[in-house]
Amino acid sequence: MKDENAFSVQLTSDTADAAMVCGIRLLLAVFAVLICVFNPGGDTRLSGLATVVCGAYALHSAALFAVMLIRLSSMPGKAIYWYDVAWFGLIVYYSGSSNGYVFLLFFFAILAASFQFGFREGARVTLLSAAALMLVALLAETPEQRWHLLWCTSFLLALGHLIAYWGGMGLQQKRRLALLRDVSRLSNPRFGVNHSLSSVMEKNRVFFRASSCILVLQDGDSDKWLLRTATAANAGMAIAPVRLSASAMPALLAFAPDQSVLHARARLWPWLGGTRVLARGCSKWRRFGGDAGERLVELLEARAFISASLRLRKGQGRVYLMSSQHGFSKADALFLKHIVAQVFPMMENIELLDRLASEAGQRERQKIACDLHDSTLQPYIGLRHGISAVRQAAAPGNPLIDDLDKLLAMATEVVGDMRHFVTNLNNGQLRKEPELLLALRRQAEQVRQFYDIDIVLRASPAIEVSDRLAAEVFQIVSEGISNIRKHTRARHGVIELGCDNGWLQILIENEGDGMPATPFTPSSIATRTSALGGRLLVLRPGDGGTSLQIAIPL
């Protein structure tokens, strides 16, 4: 729900920007009509045609503005600015070259395209504007008019390119900030290290438009390495690491631990391609002497790649972004280095927290095992010894011998069971099913006893979630059961849990009373689901019941 709200806010902001652009277009068109009518210092012979063209452009702008007001979700595409350039070319031609300020209209299209779509589109609109202005210059009647318009064309090219560059930089910085925010939010201890690493790799792959993202990490102090690969095929899934030796992947470990790497395969100008490295603490890139970059792109069937090294407390690592469609720039390599320096220390902290939590749980189990041994097992052992002593003291013909033998066998069996229980608890092997399911069964049983509401729990045996995620899921399901009790008259409900393609699927539904259900969105469940990076869908069947379908990435 939080992601949907953020998307709605972003959509509203973009729509407001588009409406503002359409309003400014209409304002410029109206001013152009007024200028052509009064024609200060212009050519009176052409003022009538210029007024007609400006009037037609004003009607065109008014129609676009009306569409934006009526259909607020309608976003103008790139072609709209190409039409603007064509209109501006006609206005410049029919207004006469003596009105030299009219060519400034082209900057509206350049500015809007650059700040909305980036440098490439801004540069295209700049070139198209220059071509239109040059065509008008070639059609000019006098050499003075022609040279004046050519000078305006050179000014338009220079300033338009600068506008496109800075517009693209601003748009790129927004995307980079969004990526840093996303990877920081994904680095959450509740997800665990494997899920967080997979999410960060996929975010980087999509941001850089790479075909794959490869992560190699040294497995502690050993000579083994952990290899993870994120591609479009496994997007949204937890990526399990593959343990390999250094000799099995020499191309991935050919670069020094302190080097950032950029490899490009130039087809037209070979001297611009090759592998370049940037050492830590240096400001200049230099060519890499070996052929490791060429061997790597041939091995992975890629065109270019960038790579950054990881600074870890234990061991080392490296990230690769491979592309088979386009190249990378030095700025891309430096930004990847910045992302790695920010994210992976947090990953190490997550791993440290998991280890501390596991050790704390182990210590708590040992404490409970000791308490059980001292407070429960020892008395049973003493009881068994007492019964055994009584049995030995009894005469052979005593009628209580059979009962004493049964008591002795029962005490021996209980002591054996208790010892087995303590051993499993001490080793952390007590649970035959996840603690999450045990807790949910207890919750459902309490609701049945106290509120006479029958909650059926169905769970897949393949559910495997971390303790932190299990705690969040328990809160979500508990809130769903509470909503059934508080907001409905249902006496029956169903909770289903299962795993599908790397997602934990949760279904919470209750029976209906035949009346239409009141629209209701569980804000607490929506907030928790969004914080876990999941999705929430609320369905209301015709019988008046409610069904919550929750999907949380594993």
SETIPA-784504 format. One record per residue (C-alpha): residue in three letters; x, y, z. Coordinates in steps of 0.001 Angstrom, whole numbers, plus 524288, in hexadecimal, padded with zeros to 5 digits. Example, Ala and Ser with C-alpha at 12.3 -4.5 7.8 and 13.67 -1.06 7.14 Angstrom:
2
Ala8300C7EE6C81E78Ser835667FBDC81BE4
***
This chain:
554
Met800008000080000Lys80B2880929802CDAsp810F3806A07F55DGlu8039C808D27EF2AAsn802348159B7F660Ala80FD1819BC7F204Phe80C498163C7E410Ser7FFB781E1D7E514Val80729829CA7EA5EGln81116828967DF5ELeu80630827747D53FThr7FF4D833617DAD6Ser80BF683B2B7DAA8Asp80EEE837577CC86Thr8011683A9F7C870Ala80201847EC7CEEEAsp80EE484A757C7EFAla808EE8469A7BADFAla7FD3984F6C7BD3FMet8066E85A8F7C0A8Val80E0A858727B3FACys8016B858737AC23Gly7FD2A864F87B2DEIle80A0486BBD7AFA3Arg808DC867147A182Leu7FB6C86D4B7A0A0Leu80078879D47A6D9Leu80BA487AC279D03Ala802328787B791D4Val7F9368836079691Phe804BA88CAE797F5Ala809378890978A32Val7FBBF88C87784E3Leu7FBFA8999F78BFAIle809A589CAD78706Cys805CE8997077916Val7F9A98A20277A23Phe8011E8ADD377F13Asn80D7C8A9D177777Pro816F38B35E77DCAGly822198B5B077452Gly81DF68AA6176BB7Asp81B128A8E675D44Thr80CF98AD1C75B38Arg80C238A57674E79Leu80D578988B755C4Ser8061189C147623BGly7F913896A075D6ELeu7FE868891175A5BAla806408890D766FDThr7F9E688C1276E91Val7F2D5880BB76801Val7FDEB8774376B41Cys7FEDC87C0177948Gly7F02787B0F77AB7Ala7F05086D0C775D9Tyr7FB3F869C177F7CAla7F35C8702C78A51Leu7E7AE8678078714His7F0BA85BA4786FESer7F63085F6C79465Ala7E892861F6799E4Ala7E4308546D79568Leu7EFDB84DFB79C26Phe7ED62855977A894Ala7DEFE851AF7A882Val7E2AF8435C7A6D3Met7EBBD844577B291Leu7E0F184A387BADBIle7D6EB840177B6D6Arg7DFD28342A7B72ALeu7E92D836B77C24ASer7F04C829DD7C002Ser7F37A82D4D7B1E7Met802068301E7B0D1Pro80764836867A47FGly811A982E7E79D84Lys81E1F832317969EAla81762834FE789A9Ile81048840D078F30Tyr81CED8489578FC6Trp82034844FF781C3Tyr8132784AD877DC8Asp816B4856F5785A2Val823578584477DDCAla81BC2857767710BTrp81245861F1775ADPhe81D6386AB177A1FGly8240A8693576CF2Leu817B086DD57660FIle8162F8792D76F8AVal8244A87D9576D56Tyr822B587C9B75EA3Tyr815F58842875DB3Ser8197088E4A767F9Gly8251B893037602CSer8337089264763D9Ser8335D8A05E768BBAsn82C2289B43774B3Gly838638946277933Tyr83362891B0786CCVal8292088802781CBPhe8334087D197808DLeu833CE87CCA78F86Leu8273E874E178F05Phe82F83868EF78BACPhe835588693D79954Phe82819865C279F18Ala8281B858A879808Ile8366B8564479B63Leu83488859467A9D2Ala828318511D7AB4EAla82DB9845507A407Ser83AB9845B77AB4BPhe835218467A7B8FEGln82A8883C757B63BPhe831BC832347AE20Gly8402F834F67B030Phe84C07838707A81BArg8498E82FDE79C37Glu83C0E835337996BGly8406C8431079C81Ala84BA5841B3792D3Arg8426683C6578860Val8390A847CA78A1DThr844A285125789A1Leu8496084B7A77CBELeu83BAF84B9D7771BSer839E9859D577B3DAla846E285D857752AAla8431A856877689EAla8360985D917681CLeu83C8086AC476A9DMet846E98680576053Leu83C568649275675Val835B9871837593CAla842E68783775766Leu844B1871E274A14Leu83732876B374613Ala83A05884A974A7DGlu838C288F4D7401CThr844F38975374317Pro852E1893BE74703Glu851A789BED75358Gln845EB89410757C0Arg84CD4887637543CTrp8593588A8575C00His8511888F417677CLeu8498D882717681ALeu855FF87A6A76691Trp85BD8881AC77213Cys84F7987E91779CCThr8510687046775C6Ser85ECC86F7D77B63Phe85A29875E4787F0Leu84EC886C54788A7Leu857C58609E786CEAla86165864C079153Leu8579D868D979BA2Gly84E2E85DC679853His858C58539179A2BLeu85C408596D7A760Ile84DF8859467AB96Ala84C8284B247A731Tyr858CA847397AE9BTrp854AB84D6D7BB70Gly846C2848987B9E0Gly84BB683AD77B802Met854B183C347C3AEGly84968840967CC42Leu84103835297C7DDGln84C4882BB67C9FCGln84EBA830E27D7B1Lys8406D82E9D7DB2AArg8416D8208A7D67CArg84E0381E7E7DE0DLeu8482F823EA7EA8CAla83C6481B1C7E8B7Leu8455480F507E71CLeu84D23812BB7F353Arg84072814157FAE5Asp83B7E806FD7F5F5Val847DE7FF477F8C1Ser848D48056180644Arg83AC08018880930Leu83D037F3CB80412Ser848B07F20280D1EAsn83FA47EE0D81828Pro842DC7E3E782298Arg834F37DEC7821D5Phe837847D92781444Gly8445B7D26081703Val851307D35D80FC2Asn84DAC7CAEC8040EHis841227D239800CASer8476E7DF83802D1Leu852DC7DC207F9EFSer849B77D6F87EF6CSer841407E32E7EFF2Val84CDA7EC6E7EF39Met852A17E5007E3ADGlu845C57E5637DC48Lys843E47F3F07DEE8Asn8516F7F6D37D99AArg84F4C7EE397CDB6Val842C87F56D7CA35Phe8486E802F07CCF5Phe854598010E7C445Arg84C597F9967BA03Ala855CC7EE4C7BB3CSer8533F7E0817B6A3Ser858BF7DA877C310Cys85E8C7DE297D030Ile869027D5377D5CBLeu86D9D7D55C7E3E5Val879677CDB17E89DLeu87C747CD4A7F72EGln8871C7C63C7FE5EAsp8816E7BBFC80773Gly887457C09381448Asp8957A7BD0E8160ESer895077B16B80CDBAsp899AE7B0AE7FED5Lys88BBA7AEA77FA0ETrp8837A7B9317F392Leu874BD7BB657F350Leu86F457BEB27E5DEArg861DD7C4FF7E3D3Thr85C357C8F77D6A0Ala850317D1947D4CCThr849937D1607C780Ala83C277D4837C222Ala838C17C60C7C34BAsn83A237C5B17D223Ala835377D37C7D4FCGly82DD87D4537E1DBMet833597C7817E6FFAla83D627C4F47F185Ile84A347C1587EAF6Ala850F17B5D77F142Pro85FD67B6CF7F141Val868667ACDC7EA69Arg8752A7A91D7F12CLeu880B97A8C07E7DASer88F647A8C27E90FAla897C97B3E17E3FBSer89D217AB2A7D942Ala88F5C7A92A7D3E4Met88D467B7957D088Pro89A5F7BE0E7CD6AAla894357C85A7C492Leu88BC77CDB17CF9CLeu8975E7CEBA7D8E1Ala8A1577D4497CF5FPhe8A0AB7E2497D46AAla8A71C7E7D17E08EPro89E8B7E9A37ECA7Asp8A04E7F8717EC65Gln89C6F7FA7A7DE09Ser88FE37FEF67D7A6Val88EC57F9BD7C9D6Leu8886F7FE927BD3FHis8889A7F65E7B0DEAla882F47FAB97A3D1Arg883697F44579699Ala8845C7FF1078C64Arg880917FAD777EB2Leu8833E80746776EBTrp88EF080CA077E73Pro8967F8014C78491Trp89FB280A5678BF2Leu8942B80F147941FGly8911880155798D7Gly898657F8207A1C8Thr899517F6DE7B07AArg89C308024D7B96DVal89E45801EF7C816Leu89DEC80C2E7D2C8Ala8A5CA809197DEF3Arg8A11B80D5C7EC4AGly8A62981AEC7EF67Cys8A91A81E3A7E126Ser8A1D7827EA7D894Lys8A5F0823257CB0ETrp8A1D3816F07C3F1Arg8AC6A80ECD7BD7EArg8AC47803827B40APhe8ACC57F5BD7B96BGly8B82C7EE287B433Gly8B23B7E08C7B383Asp8A7627DACD7AB55Ala89EA37D7377B6E6Gly8940A7E0907B27BGlu893497DAB77A4D3Arg893087CCE47AA26Leu8882F7D0787B39BVal87F327D69D7A962Glu881847CB277A046Leu87E897C18A7AB2BLeu871C87C8527AEF6Glu86E347CCB07A11AAla86DB57DAF77A507Arg871907E7A379E6EAla8760F7EF867AA27Phe876D17EEE27B8F1Ile87A117F6F27C4E3Ser87F217F1AB7D1A9Ala881C57F6727DF6DSer8890C7EFDC7EA78Leu883607ED817F7F8Arg88A2F7F1498047BLeu886277E70D80E72Arg88A807E47C81C3FLys88D3B7D66C818B7Gly891E47D30580B2DGln88EE17DA857FEC4Gly8852C7DAED7F3B3Arg8818C7E1387E6D9Val875287E5587DF99Tyr873BB7E4807D0CALeu869207EA857C851Met8691C7E46E7BAC3Ser862327EA2D7AEEBSer85FDF7E4087A1B0Gln8589A7EF9979BA2His85F987FC2E79F38Gly86BF5801487A584Phe86EF8807A47B274Ser875C6814547B5FBLys87FD4817EE7C01AAla8751C81EDD7C7B0Asp86D96811EF7C848Ala8798680AF77CDC2Leu87BA08157A7D814Phe86D508152D7DC23Leu86DBC8065D7DD5ELys8799A808027E616His871D8811A37EE6CIle866558084D7EF98Val86F297FD0C7F387Ala875FA8054F7FDCEGln868E08090F803C1Val861307FC688031BPhe86A687F13C80639Pro86EB67F5FC813A6Met860387F58C81729Met85FA77E7A5811F7Glu86AA77E3E481B06Asn8633E7EA1D82640Ile857387E217822ADGlu85F607D5BA822ABLeu8651B7D99682FCFLeu8577B7DBEA83560Asp852FB7CEA583074Arg85EAC7C81B836B4Leu85C8A7CF3D8439CAla84E287CB8D84375Ser851757BD55840BAGlu85B9B7BD1884B8DAla8521C7C395854F5Gly847D67B97485185Gln8519C7AE9C85395Arg8556D7B3FB860E3Glu847167B5278649EArg844987A7218609CGln850417A2A5868AALys84B0C7AA1D87466Ile83D8E7A417872EFAla843B7796AA87157Cys84B7A7988087DD3Asp83F5079D068850CLeu837A27914E88046His8429A7883988412Asp843CA78DCD891CCSer8357B79064894E5Thr82E767855B88DC4Leu837A177A8788985Gln83EFC7790B8966APro832857773489E88Tyr82DEA76CB689505Ile83B0B765F389629Gly839ED7667C8A50BLeu82C0C7612B8A427Arg830B6755F489BA8His83B9C752CB8A552Gly831C7752E88B08AIle8286F749D58A969Ser833DF740E68A618Ala838037408D8B467Val82A2173D2B8B8CCArg82978732AF8AE65Gln8362F72CAE8B326Ala8318C72CF98C14CAla82486726718BE52Ala8233E717F58C13DPro821AD70EB98B5B0Gly8138870BEC8B8BAAsn80F5671A1A8BABDPro802D271D068B2E7Leu807E772AE38AFA1Ile813897260F8A7DFAsp80C4F726D589ADCAsp807E7734C089DA5Leu815A6738898A1D0Asp81B20732D98952BLys8115B73ADB88D40Leu814D574741894AELeu8234F7446F892E7Ala8219C7425088440Met8195A74EA58830DAla8235B756DB88A79Thr82E627514A88216Glu826E6754A28759EVal824267627F87A55Val8326D7648987DDEGly8367775FD08705DAsp82CB8768D3869B9Met831297745487203Arg83F6B771C386EDBHis83C467710E86058Phe8347477DB58616DVal83F79784DC8687CThr8498E77FEE85EA2Asn84191784A285301Leu83EB67919C8597AAsn84D06793A485C73Asn8509F790A084E4CGly845DE7990F8487CGln83F0078D5D84219Leu8327F78D3D849FAArg8288F792708406DLys822B47894283670Glu81B767948982FFBPro81EAF7A30982F1CGlu81C887AB3F83B27Leu813EE7B441832F3Leu809FD7A965830CELeu80A4F7A57783F0EAla8079C7B3788433CLeu7FC837B4F683967Arg7F63F7A84B83DE0Arg7F67F7AD1884BE7Gln7F09F7BA0884787Ala7E5B97B3378400FGlu7E2E17AA5284BA3Gln7E1C57B5EA854E8Val7D8597BCCB84BC4Arg7D0127B08484B07Gln7CFB77AEFD859CDPhe7CD267BD1A85D97Tyr7C5127C2488521BAsp7BF407B5ED84C0CIle7C5137B92B83EC8Asp7CA4F7AD8883741Ile7D6E57B12783017Val7DBF67A6AD826ECLeu7EAA57A744824B7Arg7F02C7A14E8185AAla7FEB37A21D815FBSer807FF79C7E80C0DPro812A0793D7811DFAla81CA679ACD8094DIle81BDE7A7B6810B3Glu829517AC52814E2Val82A687BA2981A14Ser834227C0ED822DEAsp830B47C3B9830FEArg82F577D25382E9ELeu826877D096822DDAla81EAF7C65382A4AAla81C4F7D04983510Glu8171E7DA2382B23Val80E917CFDE82493Phe809197CBE8831D1Gln805417D9F98348CIle7FEAF7DB188272EVal7F6CC7CEA1828FBSer7F3597D22383713Glu7EE597DF5683278Gly7E6487D88482806Ile7E0307CF678322ESer7DD837DB1983AF1Asn7D6C47E21B82FAAIle7CDF27D64282D90Arg7CA357D6C983BDFLys7C8527E59A83CAFHis7C2A37E97882F94Thr7BA867DDC582B38Arg7B02E7D48C83064Ala7B6F87C8CE82A76Arg7B8597BC718328EHis7C1A27B5E882900Gly7CE3A7BA4D822A7Val7D9827B4A881AD7Ile7E80E7B77881B6EGlu7F0747B1D981085Leu7FF3F7B2FC80F5BGly8077A7AE3680422Cys813967B1197FC00Asp813667B3997ED68Asn81EFD7B7FF7E50BGly826327BE9A7F014Trp81A0D7C5057F5F6Leu813077C200802A0Gln8047C7C1AF7FF7DIle7FB087C48880AAFLeu7EC497C36780970Ile7E36C7C89081443Glu7D4E17C75B811BCAsn7C8437C66281934Glu7BA997C1D3815E1Gly7B0167CB9881238Asp7A27A7CDE0817A2Gly79C177D01580A71Met79C887DED980B86Pro7A58B7E78880365Ala7B27F7E97280A54Thr7B6427F71380EA9Pro7C2697FC1580783Phe7CDAE7FA5A810DFThr7DC6A7FB2C80F63Pro7E4647F5DD81AD7Ser7EE2F800C881C9CSer7F6C67F97E82649Ile7F7E67ED8481D91Ala7FA497F626811ACThr8051F7FD82818A9Arg80C027F12C81D46Thr80AB77EAC380FEFSer810427F6A980905Ala81B9D7F770812A7Leu81F087E97480EF1Gly81EAD7ECCB8007FGly8121D7E51D7FE71Arg804E07E72B7F815Leu7F71E7E73E7FDB3Leu7EA957E48B7F63BVal7DD437E5EB7FCD1Leu7D21B7DE347F67FArg7C3C67DE857FA53Pro7BBA57D3417F4E5Gly7AD237D4C87F30BAsp7A9B27CD727FF7DGly7AEB87D89280803Gly7BB737D22280BF5Thr7C8FE7D7F780AFDSer7D55A7D2098057BLeu7E2FE7D78B80792Gln7ED537D29E7FE2EIle7FB137D620802A9Ala807BD7D3527FB73Ile814D47D58680247Pro821E27D3297FB85Leu82A957C8FE801BB
***
